[in-house]
Amino acid sequence: MHIALLYVDAGKGHITPARALSDALQRLGHTTVVENLFATVGSPMINWISKYNWRLQLHFPKMETKVNAKSDTAANAKRVRYVTTHSHAIKDFKIWFDQVKPDLIVVTHFLAASMIQPLVDVLELKVPVFEYAADVVFTPNLGINKNLDRLYICTEIGKELAIRAGQPEHTIRICPFPLKTELMQSKPLSKQEARRKLGLKDCFTVLLNLGGEGIGTADFLEEVAERNLDWQVITVGELSGSTKVHYKLFKEKHPDFPLYTPGFVKNIQDYICACDVQAGKAGANALMESLSLQRPFLISSLLYSAWPTTIFFERRKVGWVENDVSKQVDILQAYSSNQSEQQKMQQAFKDLPLVFDSDAFAKQIIADAAEVMKLKFGIAVNPS
């Protein structure tokens, strides 16, 4: 099969699973194309606005939760569908489709429901449209559409909320999380092995995650330094301009604080293995990669699309949600000194009903595509 994987260029949360699934599908012998969703409908300006708006909102997370909660409505979903199917998007999408000729379209963004599936219906194209809910615990209203052939989501709370929002249960599949290829093919190290490999101290270690955009402050670092805790903190990835300023000032103020900023790394799995806890913005990829390696996550900035993570953590006991910096350090300080709580956390990971396997997800997609194409279009496809 020839499969198109469409993403939206707003952070790494959507392109990362698209690439992971592309790699996995190719390992199964299929061909793929990974494409920006807005490029398929000839809308580079909307793509720029979307990307800029997302980065702006990350600087103001409280604003992000309020703005997106108010705008994520069924009425707005209808507006997006109307504009999409009454604009140049029809012509541009048909041109793209005729050039690429995909047998299946998989979209790692909720606009699958509000843009791509409606276009496929209007053009009467015989191609299944599958949506992957990249936020893993939630599908926005703009991602709900009874005509989707499949809606994939990794968690039971995500499925429950999608059904409550109006997505037919028969279209929903709980799926494995699509791990990046480098994580799929790596062997996890022990904490001590990872720390030796990376040249780190053997002490309580926090991996501070600022998301794919590297946007954050030094407030957490200041709180740890003020308490004189025997911890080390690692921040990976490229820092935004404002974040670099915050970190520079912190290092000048606390030159002896064990802060490591290795920049962009290709071996993120080693850094996760080296840490005791990840903390930071609730990006789905960072969260799930942490859970796959059995490291708890403290969410310090709960964005709108991640709000059900609080429910998930209450059920599964594999992390915390806390916006107040002082209370964040309270939580980790208590955890770092309590062996009993650490043992309970490890047991919670053993009981976690999640699968982390992009190859298994790719096989699920191909099997579902064969089923949909036979039942909906009368086209027989060999899933192997």
KAJOKA-V265215 format. One record per backbone hydrogen bond with DSSP energy under -0.5 kcal/mol. NH is the residue of the N-H (numbers start at 1). CO is the residue of the C=O. E is the energy in kcal/mol with one decimal. If there is no record, write none. Layout:
# KAJOKA-V265215
NH&CO&E  NH&CO&E
This chain:
# KAJOKA-V265215
3&1&-0.6  3&31&-2.8  4&104&-2.7  5&33&-3.1  6&4&-0.6  6&106&-2.4  7&35&-1.9  10&8&-2.3  16&12&-1.9  18&14&-1.2  19&15&-2.5  20&16&-2.3  21&17&-2.6  22&18&-2.1  23&19&-2.5  24&20&-2.0  25&21&-3.0  26&22&-2.2  27&23&-1.9  28&24&-1.0  29&26&-1.5  30&25&-2.2  31&1&-2.2  33&3&-1.8  35&5&-2.4  35&33&-0.6  37&7&-3.7  39&36&-0.9  40&36&-1.1  40&37&-0.7  41&37&-0.6  42&39&-1.0  43&38&-2.6  47&43&-1.8  48&44&-2.2  49&45&-2.6  50&46&-2.7  51&47&-2.3  52&48&-2.7  53&49&-2.8  54&50&-2.0  55&51&-1.9  56&52&-2.2  57&53&-2.3  58&54&-1.7  59&55&-0.8  59&56&-0.9  60&56&-0.5  60&57&-1.1  63&60&-0.6  64&60&-2.2  65&61&-2.1  66&62&-1.5  67&63&-3.0  68&64&-2.5  69&65&-1.5  70&66&-1.8  71&67&-1.9  72&68&-1.8  73&71&-1.8  77&73&-1.9  78&74&-2.0  79&75&-1.9  80&76&-2.5  81&77&-2.1  82&78&-2.4  83&79&-2.7  84&80&-2.4  85&81&-2.2  86&82&-0.5  86&83&-0.9  87&84&-0.6  90&87&-1.4  92&88&-2.6  93&89&-2.7  94&90&-2.0  95&91&-2.1  96&92&-2.3  97&93&-2.9  98&94&-2.5  99&95&-1.5  100&96&-2.5  101&97&-3.2  103&2&-3.3  104&2&-1.1  105&128&-2.1  106&4&-3.0  107&130&-2.9  108&6&-2.6  108&106&-0.5  112&109&-1.7  113&110&-1.6  114&110&-0.6  115&111&-2.3  116&111&-1.4  117&112&-2.9  119&115&-1.9  120&116&-2.4  121&117&-2.1  122&118&-2.5  123&119&-2.4  124&120&-0.5  124&121&-0.8  125&120&-2.2  127&125&-1.7  128&103&-0.7  130&105&-2.9  130&128&-0.5  131&150&-2.6  132&107&-2.9  133&131&-0.6  133&152&-3.1  134&132&-1.3  136&133&-1.9  137&135&-2.2  143&140&-2.1  144&141&-1.6  148&145&-1.9  149&129&-1.6  150&129&-1.1  151&171&-2.5  152&131&-3.4  153&173&-2.1  155&136&-0.8  159&155&-1.7  160&156&-2.5  161&157&-2.3  162&158&-1.9  163&159&-2.2  164&160&-2.1  165&161&-1.7  166&162&-0.5  166&163&-1.1  167&162&-2.6  171&168&-1.6  172&169&-1.4  173&151&-2.5  175&153&-1.8  177&355&-3.4  179&177&-1.5  183&180&-0.6  184&180&-2.7  185&181&-2.2  186&183&-0.9  188&186&-0.6  194&190&-2.7  195&191&-2.5  196&192&-2.3  197&193&-2.3  198&194&-2.0  199&195&-0.7  199&196&-0.7  200&195&-2.9  203&201&-1.2  204&230&-0.5  206&232&-2.4  207&277&-2.6  208&206&-0.8  208&234&-3.1  209&207&-0.7  209&279&-3.9  210&208&-0.6  214&211&-1.3  215&210&-1.1  216&214&-0.5  222&218&-2.6  223&219&-2.0  224&220&-2.1  225&221&-2.7  226&222&-2.4  227&223&-1.4  228&225&-1.1  229&224&-1.5  231&229&-2.0  232&204&-2.0  233&258&-2.2  234&206&-2.6  235&260&-3.0  236&208&-0.6  237&263&-3.2  240&214&-2.6  244&240&-2.3  245&241&-1.4  246&242&-1.9  247&243&-2.6  248&244&-2.4  249&245&-2.2  250&246&-2.0  251&247&-2.6  252&248&-1.9  253&249&-1.7  254&250&-2.7  257&254&-1.4  259&257&-2.1  260&233&-2.7  263&235&-0.7  270&267&-1.4  271&267&-1.0  272&268&-2.2  273&269&-2.3  274&270&-1.6  275&271&-1.0  275&272&-0.6  276&205&-2.9  277&205&-1.5  278&296&-2.5  279&207&-2.3  280&298&-2.2  281&209&-1.3  282&301&-1.3  283&281&-2.2  287&283&-2.7  288&284&-2.7  289&285&-2.6  290&286&-1.9  291&287&-2.2  292&288&-2.3  293&289&-1.1  294&291&-1.5  295&290&-2.4  296&276&-0.6  297&318&-1.2  298&278&-2.9  299&297&-0.7  299&320&-3.0  300&280&-2.0  300&298&-0.7  301&280&-0.7  303&301&-0.9  306&303&-1.5  307&304&-1.7  309&306&-2.4  310&307&-1.4  312&308&-2.3  313&309&-3.0  314&310&-2.0  315&311&-2.0  316&312&-2.6  317&313&-2.8  320&297&-2.0  322&299&-2.5  328&324&-2.0  329&325&-2.1  330&326&-1.8  331&327&-2.5  332&328&-2.2  333&329&-2.6  334&330&-2.4  335&331&-2.3  336&332&-2.6  337&333&-1.0  338&335&-1.2  339&337&-0.6  342&338&-1.7  343&339&-2.1  344&340&-2.1  345&341&-2.1  346&342&-1.9  347&343&-1.9  348&344&-2.2  349&345&-1.8  350&346&-1.5  351&347&-1.4  352&349&-1.1  354&352&-1.6  357&177&-1.2  357&355&-0.6  361&357&-1.8  362&358&-2.4  363&359&-2.1  364&360&-1.9  365&361&-2.4  366&362&-2.3  367&363&-2.3  368&364&-2.4  369&365&-2.6  370&366&-2.1  371&367&-1.8  372&368&-2.8  373&369&-2.6  374&370&-1.6  375&371&-2.5  376&372&-3.1  377&372&-0.7  377&373&-0.8  378&374&-0.8  379&373&-2.9  380&378&-0.6  383&381&-0.8
